[in-house]
Amino acid sequence: MWAGARATTPLVIGALPFAVIFGALAVTNGISPAGAVALSAIVFAGSAQFISVNLVATGTPIPVIILTTFVVNLRHTLYSATLAPYVKHLPRRWLMLLGFLLTDEAFFTVINRYHQPDVVTHKHWFFLGSALSLYVNWQIFTWIGIIAASTVDQAQLANLGLDFAMTVTFIGMLIPSIKNRPILAAAVVGAVVSVLLYNQPNRIGLIIAAICGVAAGVVAESLVKKSTTEEEEKL
């Protein structure tokens, strides 16, 4: 559990400024401090929280906000499908807890641990340590953002370029996982499509890019297997 927390430390540090900005943005857009805290504690999804705050500020109906949050978080179905073979033996209470705590950062940290060829049988504790460290720190720094909103100009926070810092962080997590051509194809296609569809409403371009990336990886893998089979038959 402590190993999971330690392995996630760099990503926790990268996420903290966003928790501060969210807390400040929420209260400056008319959400009560209690509401801002509840969003972090119950939703616990940075991108969905930022989008929902913007929608609340523009008077968007609640059903639309819920649907938008659902669409933005559909990527978690891909994370869950990837992790399922490693956690399917766990009791339901564990699956519910780890599913609730699953985030982008936790996924990248944990899947790399599961891919390591060792005999450790309690890697779900590593998962819990990673996810809990992110959760606890997100709550603390949301509070700091709420408090800071009364003393720091929101425009000053927005001008720090922290969104670019998070992008670099995720690129750094992605690169080590590119170990063969199918994964490279998935990464390249996903990246290109996400850029082309960046301005689509409700971040639907992210979901389309993920699907295209998965499809490209599957096609590339089948081509590699076909090529390997043909070479073996020639031999």
ABEGO torsion letter per residue (X at the ends): XAAAAAAAAAAAAAAAAAAAAAAAAAAAAGBBAAAAAAAAAAAGBAAAAAAAAAAAAAGBBAAAAAAAAAAAAAAAAAAAAAAAAAAAABBAAAAAAAAAABBAAAAAAAAAAAABBBABAAAAAAAAAAAAAAAAAAAAAAAAAAAAAAABBAAAAAAAGAAAAAAAAAAAAAAAABABAAAAAAAAAAAAAAAAAAABBGGAAAAAAAAAAAAAAAAAAAAAAAAAAAAAAAX
